[in-house]
């Protein structure tokens, strides 16, 4: 009776575990569906992020090239400014030297013509000593004037060349400044673009992280459910094996009861001289008791 009660108790527990296992399987399916949905939403946002991240990567590459170009232009600007400073310094020095030169009223051609005329007079005609001396002194004076005129012309040419070089250098520097200004403006605009892109990417990433957190939470719950399922399944197998054992024991007990009943009936028949059935004869013979009783009876 106690064995039967145990069988019923275990059988009830088996039924409860089967129901629990069914519910666990349902919950596992639901959580797996949750995981699929969360992963799908997260991955969809990742796909949505791709154009923004690619555009940001492209802008960064372009800006890197522009910053390199800007650095080169600034280096070039510094070099040109140094060259301009040197040329201006040279121009000031040449102007100062030019101002020191004596101003000669006659032109170079007039002085050269007078020098030739005096040379010709000295070379071609007999002159009194006083006249020759006067002409020689005048010739020296004219050569000195010519030297001054030549120097002024050389300095004037150098001044003009330097002024042209300074003007050209100033133009090149202004052009470099404009190019630098344009690049800085472009980099400033790109900075705002990159800032907007980073904010958009961060916004999408935050949403993606939220779905990923839900995904991880669902994965954790799935692991817990699967672990519980393993425990329930193990307990169910254990109880089913116990039920089978109890069932076999009960069948054996009932078989023994039937056998004892048959043996009792057989003994009664032997005592009264009645004929035994095959089952009654078999029951007596299995324990080795039947042969002794039959011999004794005979």
BALOBA-1460 file (C-alpha; in Angstrom, 3 decimals):
// residues 298
<rec num="1" residu="x" x="0.000" y="0.000" z="0.000"/>
<rec num="2" residu="x" x="2.829" y="2.334" z="0.898"/>
<rec num="3" residu="x" x="4.476" y="1.399" z="-2.352"/>
<rec num="4" residu="x" x="1.312" y="2.292" z="-4.258"/>
<rec num="5" residu="x" x="1.084" y="5.597" z="-2.450"/>
<rec num="6" residu="x" x="4.677" y="6.311" z="-3.426"/>
<rec num="7" residu="x" x="3.869" y="5.389" z="-7.022"/>
<rec num="8" residu="x" x="0.913" y="7.764" z="-7.057"/>
<rec num="9" residu="x" x="2.963" y="10.528" z="-5.449"/>
<rec num="10" residu="x" x="5.752" y="10.111" z="-7.989"/>
<rec num="11" residu="x" x="3.264" y="9.868" z="-10.837"/>
<rec num="12" residu="x" x="1.673" y="13.142" z="-9.717"/>
<rec num="13" residu="x" x="5.076" y="14.770" z="-9.530"/>
<rec num="14" residu="x" x="5.883" y="13.444" z="-13.016"/>
<rec num="15" residu="x" x="2.693" y="15.030" z="-14.328"/>
<rec num="16" residu="x" x="3.590" y="18.295" z="-12.635"/>
<rec num="17" residu="x" x="7.119" y="18.180" z="-14.071"/>
<rec num="18" residu="x" x="5.793" y="17.428" z="-17.559"/>
<rec num="19" residu="x" x="3.523" y="20.456" z="-17.277"/>
<rec num="20" residu="x" x="6.407" y="22.543" z="-15.999"/>
<rec num="21" residu="x" x="8.594" y="21.304" z="-18.859"/>
<rec num="22" residu="x" x="5.857" y="22.218" z="-21.334"/>
<rec num="23" residu="x" x="5.625" y="25.700" z="-19.849"/>
<rec num="24" residu="x" x="9.422" y="26.007" z="-19.877"/>
<rec num="25" residu="x" x="9.520" y="25.083" z="-23.570"/>
<rec num="26" residu="x" x="6.853" y="27.706" z="-24.259"/>
<rec num="27" residu="x" x="8.774" y="30.332" z="-22.307"/>
<rec num="28" residu="x" x="12.019" y="29.339" z="-24.059"/>
<rec num="29" residu="x" x="10.323" y="29.764" z="-27.435"/>
<rec num="30" residu="x" x="8.997" y="33.160" z="-26.360"/>
<rec num="31" residu="x" x="12.411" y="34.314" z="-25.139"/>
<rec num="32" residu="x" x="14.084" y="33.015" z="-28.308"/>
<rec num="33" residu="x" x="11.603" y="35.109" z="-30.275"/>
<rec num="34" residu="x" x="12.463" y="38.084" z="-28.060"/>
<rec num="35" residu="x" x="16.161" y="37.558" z="-28.751"/>
<rec num="36" residu="x" x="15.500" y="37.374" z="-32.486"/>
<rec num="37" residu="x" x="13.473" y="40.614" z="-32.404"/>
<rec num="38" residu="x" x="16.041" y="42.481" z="-30.296"/>
<rec num="39" residu="x" x="18.905" y="41.332" z="-32.520"/>
<rec num="40" residu="x" x="16.931" y="42.329" z="-35.612"/>
<rec num="41" residu="x" x="16.214" y="45.829" z="-34.240"/>
<rec num="42" residu="x" x="19.853" y="46.263" z="-33.125"/>
<rec num="43" residu="x" x="21.228" y="45.089" z="-36.481"/>
<rec num="44" residu="x" x="18.765" y="47.319" z="-38.352"/>
<rec num="45" residu="x" x="20.134" y="50.346" z="-36.488"/>
<rec num="46" residu="x" x="23.683" y="49.191" z="-37.284"/>
<rec num="47" residu="x" x="22.728" y="49.187" z="-40.968"/>
<rec num="48" residu="x" x="21.203" y="52.640" z="-40.551"/>
<rec num="49" residu="x" x="24.472" y="53.855" z="-38.991"/>
<rec num="50" residu="x" x="26.663" y="52.661" z="-41.882"/>
<rec num="51" residu="x" x="26.080" y="55.618" z="-44.287"/>
<rec num="52" residu="x" x="26.790" y="58.086" z="-41.479"/>
<rec num="53" residu="x" x="29.966" y="56.309" z="-40.347"/>
<rec num="54" residu="x" x="31.183" y="55.975" z="-43.943"/>
<rec num="55" residu="x" x="30.517" y="59.669" z="-44.608"/>
<rec num="56" residu="x" x="32.291" y="60.600" z="-41.370"/>
<rec num="57" residu="x" x="35.260" y="58.405" z="-42.333"/>
<rec num="58" residu="x" x="35.380" y="60.071" z="-45.765"/>
<rec num="59" residu="x" x="35.248" y="63.575" z="-44.253"/>
<rec num="60" residu="x" x="38.032" y="62.698" z="-41.825"/>
<rec num="61" residu="x" x="40.211" y="61.504" z="-44.701"/>
<rec num="62" residu="x" x="39.516" y="64.641" z="-46.749"/>
<rec num="63" residu="x" x="40.115" y="66.855" z="-43.704"/>
<rec num="64" residu="x" x="43.378" y="65.054" z="-43.002"/>
<rec num="65" residu="x" x="44.537" y="65.873" z="-46.530"/>
<rec num="66" residu="x" x="43.372" y="69.480" z="-46.117"/>
<rec num="67" residu="x" x="45.193" y="69.825" z="-42.792"/>
<rec num="68" residu="x" x="48.355" y="68.495" z="-44.443"/>
<rec num="69" residu="x" x="47.902" y="71.005" z="-47.271"/>
<rec num="70" residu="x" x="47.225" y="73.769" z="-44.710"/>
<rec num="71" residu="x" x="50.417" y="72.929" z="-42.826"/>
<rec num="72" residu="x" x="52.413" y="73.086" z="-46.086"/>
<rec num="73" residu="x" x="50.811" y="76.417" z="-47.028"/>
<rec num="74" residu="x" x="51.599" y="77.867" z="-43.611"/>
<rec num="75" residu="x" x="55.186" y="76.692" z="-43.914"/>
<rec num="76" residu="x" x="55.360" y="78.199" z="-47.393"/>
<rec num="77" residu="x" x="53.798" y="81.435" z="-46.089"/>
<rec num="78" residu="x" x="56.377" y="81.678" z="-43.301"/>
<rec num="79" residu="x" x="59.169" y="81.140" z="-45.838"/>
<rec num="80" residu="x" x="57.773" y="83.764" z="-48.246"/>
<rec num="81" residu="x" x="57.286" y="86.273" z="-45.416"/>
<rec num="82" residu="x" x="60.910" y="85.760" z="-44.403"/>
<rec num="83" residu="x" x="61.992" y="86.298" z="-48.022"/>
<rec num="84" residu="x" x="59.812" y="89.431" z="-48.215"/>
<rec num="85" residu="x" x="61.307" y="90.747" z="-44.975"/>
<rec num="86" residu="x" x="64.802" y="90.230" z="-46.406"/>
<rec num="87" residu="x" x="63.876" y="91.945" z="-49.703"/>
<rec num="88" residu="x" x="62.304" y="94.911" z="-47.903"/>
<rec num="89" residu="x" x="65.401" y="95.216" z="-45.775"/>
<rec num="90" residu="x" x="67.570" y="95.134" z="-48.901"/>
<rec num="91" residu="x" x="65.265" y="97.688" z="-50.581"/>
<rec num="92" residu="x" x="65.600" y="100.056" z="-47.628"/>
<rec num="93" residu="x" x="69.390" y="99.671" z="-47.725"/>
<rec num="94" residu="x" x="69.562" y="100.330" z="-51.497"/>
<rec num="95" residu="x" x="67.284" y="103.379" z="-51.137"/>
<rec num="96" residu="x" x="69.515" y="104.713" z="-48.382"/>
<rec num="97" residu="x" x="72.594" y="104.264" z="-50.577"/>
<rec num="98" residu="x" x="70.770" y="105.785" z="-53.544"/>
<rec num="99" residu="x" x="69.907" y="108.907" z="-51.551"/>
<rec num="100" residu="x" x="73.584" y="109.368" z="-50.713"/>
<rec num="101" residu="x" x="74.533" y="109.636" z="-54.398"/>
<rec num="102" residu="x" x="75.092" y="113.164" z="-55.704"/>
<rec num="103" residu="x" x="72.474" y="114.348" z="-58.138"/>
<rec num="104" residu="x" x="73.941" y="115.244" z="-61.546"/>
<rec num="105" residu="x" x="71.911" y="117.519" z="-63.785"/>
<rec num="106" residu="x" x="73.414" y="116.340" z="-67.056"/>
<rec num="107" residu="x" x="72.366" y="113.057" z="-68.592"/>
<rec num="108" residu="x" x="74.735" y="110.179" z="-69.208"/>
<rec num="109" residu="x" x="74.687" y="110.847" z="-72.944"/>
<rec num="110" residu="x" x="75.518" y="114.546" z="-72.494"/>
<rec num="111" residu="x" x="78.441" y="113.775" z="-70.177"/>
<rec num="112" residu="x" x="79.802" y="111.081" z="-72.478"/>
<rec num="113" residu="x" x="79.522" y="113.471" z="-75.433"/>
<rec num="114" residu="x" x="81.458" y="116.196" z="-73.614"/>
<rec num="115" residu="x" x="84.117" y="113.674" z="-72.546"/>
<rec num="116" residu="x" x="84.584" y="112.622" z="-76.173"/>
<rec num="117" residu="x" x="84.742" y="116.247" z="-77.294"/>
<rec num="118" residu="x" x="87.401" y="117.166" z="-74.709"/>
<rec num="119" residu="x" x="89.380" y="113.987" z="-75.448"/>
<rec num="120" residu="x" x="89.350" y="114.869" z="-79.135"/>
<rec num="121" residu="x" x="90.535" y="118.459" z="-78.444"/>
<rec num="122" residu="x" x="93.328" y="117.228" z="-76.236"/>
<rec num="123" residu="x" x="94.388" y="114.562" z="-78.721"/>
<rec num="124" residu="x" x="94.101" y="116.544" z="-81.943"/>
<rec num="125" residu="x" x="95.229" y="120.076" z="-81.299"/>
<rec num="126" residu="x" x="98.151" y="121.795" z="-79.686"/>
<rec num="127" residu="x" x="96.899" y="123.549" z="-76.606"/>
<rec num="128" residu="x" x="98.470" y="125.958" z="-74.233"/>
<rec num="129" residu="x" x="99.490" y="124.371" z="-70.991"/>
<rec num="130" residu="x" x="96.939" y="126.265" z="-68.992"/>
<rec num="131" residu="x" x="94.143" y="125.245" z="-71.407"/>
<rec num="132" residu="x" x="95.306" y="121.636" z="-71.423"/>
<rec num="133" residu="x" x="95.386" y="121.649" z="-67.613"/>
<rec num="134" residu="x" x="91.911" y="123.155" z="-67.475"/>
<rec num="135" residu="x" x="90.557" y="120.602" z="-69.921"/>
<rec num="136" residu="x" x="92.214" y="117.736" z="-68.003"/>
<rec num="137" residu="x" x="90.635" y="118.887" z="-64.754"/>
<rec num="138" residu="x" x="87.282" y="119.252" z="-66.514"/>
<rec num="139" residu="x" x="87.710" y="115.770" z="-67.931"/>
<rec num="140" residu="x" x="88.323" y="114.351" z="-64.465"/>
<rec num="141" residu="x" x="85.247" y="116.173" z="-63.209"/>
<rec num="142" residu="x" x="83.183" y="114.806" z="-66.085"/>
<rec num="143" residu="x" x="84.417" y="111.240" z="-65.416"/>
<rec num="144" residu="x" x="83.454" y="111.644" z="-61.752"/>
<rec num="145" residu="x" x="80.014" y="112.864" z="-62.820"/>
<rec num="146" residu="x" x="79.692" y="109.958" z="-65.250"/>
<rec num="147" residu="x" x="80.599" y="107.528" z="-62.466"/>
<rec num="148" residu="x" x="77.893" y="109.073" z="-60.278"/>
<rec num="149" residu="x" x="75.354" y="108.885" z="-63.099"/>
<rec num="150" residu="x" x="76.234" y="105.222" z="-63.802"/>
<rec num="151" residu="x" x="75.931" y="104.381" z="-60.092"/>
<rec num="152" residu="x" x="72.577" y="106.142" z="-59.875"/>
<rec num="153" residu="x" x="71.357" y="104.230" z="-62.931"/>
<rec num="154" residu="x" x="72.552" y="100.929" z="-61.436"/>
<rec num="155" residu="x" x="70.917" y="101.717" z="-58.104"/>
<rec num="156" residu="x" x="67.777" y="102.893" z="-59.897"/>
<rec num="157" residu="x" x="67.629" y="99.587" z="-61.819"/>
<rec num="158" residu="x" x="68.247" y="97.607" z="-58.628"/>
<rec num="159" residu="x" x="65.557" y="99.610" z="-56.816"/>
<rec num="160" residu="x" x="63.057" y="98.951" z="-59.588"/>
<rec num="161" residu="x" x="63.867" y="95.218" z="-59.587"/>
<rec num="162" residu="x" x="63.571" y="95.032" z="-55.801"/>
<rec num="163" residu="x" x="60.277" y="96.934" z="-55.814"/>
<rec num="164" residu="x" x="58.929" y="94.511" z="-58.436"/>
<rec num="165" residu="x" x="60.159" y="91.534" z="-56.401"/>
<rec num="166" residu="x" x="58.574" y="92.962" z="-53.236"/>
<rec num="167" residu="x" x="55.285" y="93.575" z="-55.055"/>
<rec num="168" residu="x" x="55.361" y="90.050" z="-56.496"/>
<rec num="169" residu="x" x="56.196" y="88.557" z="-53.089"/>
<rec num="170" residu="x" x="53.375" y="90.544" z="-51.484"/>
<rec num="171" residu="x" x="50.975" y="89.220" z="-54.119"/>
<rec num="172" residu="x" x="52.127" y="85.643" z="-53.576"/>
<rec num="173" residu="x" x="51.777" y="86.057" z="-49.810"/>
<rec num="174" residu="x" x="48.283" y="87.454" z="-50.242"/>
<rec num="175" residu="x" x="47.417" y="84.515" z="-52.501"/>
<rec num="176" residu="x" x="48.768" y="82.076" z="-49.885"/>
<rec num="177" residu="x" x="46.726" y="83.806" z="-47.190"/>
<rec num="178" residu="x" x="43.603" y="83.515" z="-49.313"/>
<rec num="179" residu="x" x="44.285" y="79.794" z="-49.890"/>
<rec num="180" residu="x" x="44.867" y="79.307" z="-46.154"/>
<rec num="181" residu="x" x="41.676" y="81.222" z="-45.385"/>
<rec num="182" residu="x" x="39.707" y="79.074" z="-47.845"/>
<rec num="183" residu="x" x="41.065" y="75.846" z="-46.353"/>
<rec num="184" residu="x" x="40.343" y="77.039" z="-42.800"/>
<rec num="185" residu="x" x="36.802" y="77.941" z="-43.841"/>
<rec num="186" residu="x" x="36.333" y="74.532" z="-45.461"/>
<rec num="187" residu="x" x="37.737" y="72.775" z="-42.381"/>
<rec num="188" residu="x" x="35.427" y="74.814" z="-40.173"/>
<rec num="189" residu="x" x="32.406" y="73.798" z="-42.254"/>
<rec num="190" residu="x" x="33.602" y="70.190" z="-42.243"/>
<rec num="191" residu="x" x="33.999" y="70.342" z="-38.465"/>
<rec num="192" residu="x" x="30.326" y="71.266" z="-38.142"/>
<rec num="193" residu="x" x="29.392" y="68.459" z="-40.534"/>
<rec num="194" residu="x" x="31.469" y="65.945" z="-38.589"/>
<rec num="195" residu="x" x="29.988" y="67.184" z="-35.332"/>
<rec num="196" residu="x" x="26.438" y="66.670" z="-36.672"/>
<rec num="197" residu="x" x="27.396" y="63.205" z="-37.972"/>
<rec num="198" residu="x" x="28.956" y="62.214" z="-34.633"/>
<rec num="199" residu="x" x="25.824" y="63.350" z="-32.801"/>
<rec num="200" residu="x" x="23.619" y="61.333" z="-35.181"/>
<rec num="201" residu="x" x="25.875" y="58.266" z="-34.848"/>
<rec num="202" residu="x" x="25.860" y="58.643" z="-31.049"/>
<rec num="203" residu="x" x="22.060" y="58.894" z="-31.069"/>
<rec num="204" residu="x" x="21.761" y="55.715" z="-33.147"/>
<rec num="205" residu="x" x="24.434" y="53.959" z="-31.086"/>
<rec num="206" residu="x" x="22.510" y="54.732" z="-27.901"/>
<rec num="207" residu="x" x="19.385" y="53.158" z="-29.396"/>
<rec num="208" residu="x" x="21.444" y="50.195" z="-30.604"/>
<rec num="209" residu="x" x="22.968" y="49.789" z="-27.136"/>
<rec num="210" residu="x" x="19.494" y="49.800" z="-25.581"/>
<rec num="211" residu="x" x="18.353" y="46.992" z="-27.873"/>
<rec num="212" residu="x" x="21.620" y="45.155" z="-27.279"/>
<rec num="213" residu="x" x="21.106" y="45.417" z="-23.517"/>
<rec num="214" residu="x" x="17.649" y="43.899" z="-23.942"/>
<rec num="215" residu="x" x="19.204" y="41.234" z="-26.176"/>
<rec num="216" residu="x" x="21.765" y="40.357" z="-23.498"/>
<rec num="217" residu="x" x="19.102" y="40.317" z="-20.794"/>
<rec num="218" residu="x" x="16.970" y="37.972" z="-22.905"/>
<rec num="219" residu="x" x="20.012" y="35.751" z="-23.561"/>
<rec num="220" residu="x" x="20.621" y="35.584" z="-19.816"/>
<rec num="221" residu="x" x="16.997" y="34.634" z="-19.177"/>
<rec num="222" residu="x" x="17.219" y="32.013" z="-21.918"/>
<rec num="223" residu="x" x="20.286" y="30.480" z="-20.292"/>
<rec num="224" residu="x" x="18.490" y="30.402" z="-16.946"/>
<rec num="225" residu="x" x="15.424" y="28.773" z="-18.529"/>
<rec num="226" residu="x" x="17.553" y="26.213" z="-20.351"/>
<rec num="227" residu="x" x="19.429" y="25.449" z="-17.123"/>
<rec num="228" residu="x" x="16.087" y="25.009" z="-15.341"/>
<rec num="229" residu="x" x="14.896" y="22.811" z="-18.207"/>
<rec num="230" residu="x" x="17.957" y="20.597" z="-17.774"/>
<rec num="231" residu="x" x="17.226" y="20.244" z="-14.057"/>
<rec num="232" residu="x" x="13.523" y="19.508" z="-14.649"/>
<rec num="233" residu="x" x="14.347" y="17.021" z="-17.430"/>
<rec num="234" residu="x" x="16.914" y="15.270" z="-15.227"/>
<rec num="235" residu="x" x="14.428" y="15.062" z="-12.357"/>
<rec num="236" residu="x" x="11.725" y="13.807" z="-14.737"/>
<rec num="237" residu="x" x="13.995" y="11.066" z="-16.085"/>
<rec num="238" residu="x" x="14.934" y="10.106" z="-12.549"/>
<rec num="239" residu="x" x="11.268" y="9.857" z="-11.487"/>
<rec num="240" residu="x" x="10.285" y="7.951" z="-14.631"/>
<rec num="241" residu="x" x="13.015" y="5.434" z="-13.917"/>
<rec num="242" residu="x" x="11.755" y="5.193" z="-10.323"/>
<rec num="243" residu="x" x="8.187" y="4.673" z="-11.593"/>
<rec num="244" residu="x" x="9.350" y="1.926" z="-13.896"/>
<rec num="245" residu="x" x="11.145" y="0.244" z="-11.023"/>
<rec num="246" residu="x" x="8.066" y="0.511" z="-8.770"/>
<rec num="247" residu="x" x="5.917" y="-0.809" z="-11.589"/>
<rec num="248" residu="x" x="8.197" y="-3.809" z="-12.017"/>
<rec num="249" residu="x" x="8.201" y="-4.411" z="-8.262"/>
<rec num="250" residu="x" x="4.396" y="-4.219" z="-8.142"/>
<rec num="251" residu="x" x="4.070" y="-6.611" z="-11.087"/>
<rec num="252" residu="x" x="6.467" y="-8.999" z="-9.379"/>
<rec num="253" residu="x" x="4.516" y="-8.717" z="-6.117"/>
<rec num="254" residu="x" x="1.236" y="-9.428" z="-7.878"/>
<rec num="255" residu="x" x="2.803" y="-12.324" z="-9.770"/>
<rec num="256" residu="x" x="3.969" y="-13.771" z="-6.436"/>
<rec num="257" residu="x" x="0.454" y="-13.379" z="-4.988"/>
<rec num="258" residu="x" x="-1.065" y="-15.189" z="-7.990"/>
<rec num="259" residu="x" x="1.568" y="-17.874" z="-7.710"/>
<rec num="260" residu="x" x="0.929" y="-18.369" z="-3.973"/>
<rec num="261" residu="x" x="-2.820" y="-18.546" z="-4.627"/>
<rec num="262" residu="x" x="-2.311" y="-21.169" z="-7.324"/>
<rec num="263" residu="x" x="-0.006" y="-23.149" z="-5.061"/>
<rec num="264" residu="x" x="-2.580" y="-23.037" z="-2.281"/>
<rec num="265" residu="x" x="-5.329" y="-24.231" z="-4.626"/>
<rec num="266" residu="x" x="-3.029" y="-26.960" z="-5.952"/>
<rec num="267" residu="x" x="-2.261" y="-28.217" z="-2.453"/>
<rec num="268" residu="x" x="-5.955" y="-28.228" z="-1.671"/>
<rec num="269" residu="x" x="-6.703" y="-30.237" z="-4.805"/>
<rec num="270" residu="x" x="-3.903" y="-32.665" z="-4.033"/>
<rec num="271" residu="x" x="-5.274" y="-33.103" z="-0.570"/>
<rec num="272" residu="x" x="-8.740" y="-33.872" z="-1.945"/>
<rec num="273" residu="x" x="-7.470" y="-35.952" z="-4.857"/>
<rec num="274" residu="x" x="-8.596" y="-33.581" z="-7.550"/>
<rec num="275" residu="x" x="-6.796" y="-32.967" z="-10.832"/>
<rec num="276" residu="x" x="-4.420" y="-29.990" z="-11.059"/>
<rec num="277" residu="x" x="-4.525" y="-27.396" z="-13.834"/>
<rec num="278" residu="x" x="-1.388" y="-26.650" z="-15.826"/>
<rec num="279" residu="x" x="-0.924" y="-23.287" z="-14.090"/>
<rec num="280" residu="x" x="-1.339" y="-24.905" z="-10.657"/>
<rec num="281" residu="x" x="1.101" y="-27.674" z="-11.544"/>
<rec num="282" residu="x" x="3.604" y="-25.112" z="-12.905"/>
<rec num="283" residu="x" x="3.344" y="-23.003" z="-9.732"/>
<rec num="284" residu="x" x="4.179" y="-26.025" z="-7.561"/>
<rec num="285" residu="x" x="7.038" y="-27.202" z="-9.772"/>
<rec num="286" residu="x" x="8.802" y="-23.786" z="-10.011"/>
<rec num="287" residu="x" x="9.747" y="-23.801" z="-6.300"/>
<rec num="288" residu="x" x="10.653" y="-27.489" z="-6.207"/>
<rec num="289" residu="x" x="7.864" y="-28.075" z="-3.685"/>
<rec num="290" residu="x" x="5.491" y="-29.780" z="-6.099"/>
<rec num="291" residu="x" x="7.608" y="-32.837" z="-6.730"/>
<rec num="292" residu="x" x="7.892" y="-33.680" z="-3.029"/>
<rec num="293" residu="x" x="4.208" y="-33.189" z="-2.469"/>
<rec num="294" residu="x" x="3.333" y="-35.335" z="-5.490"/>
<rec num="295" residu="x" x="5.712" y="-38.090" z="-4.378"/>
<rec num="296" residu="x" x="4.420" y="-37.924" z="-0.865"/>
<rec num="297" residu="x" x="0.881" y="-38.105" z="-2.151"/>
<rec num="298" residu="x" x="1.740" y="-41.056" z="-4.326"/>
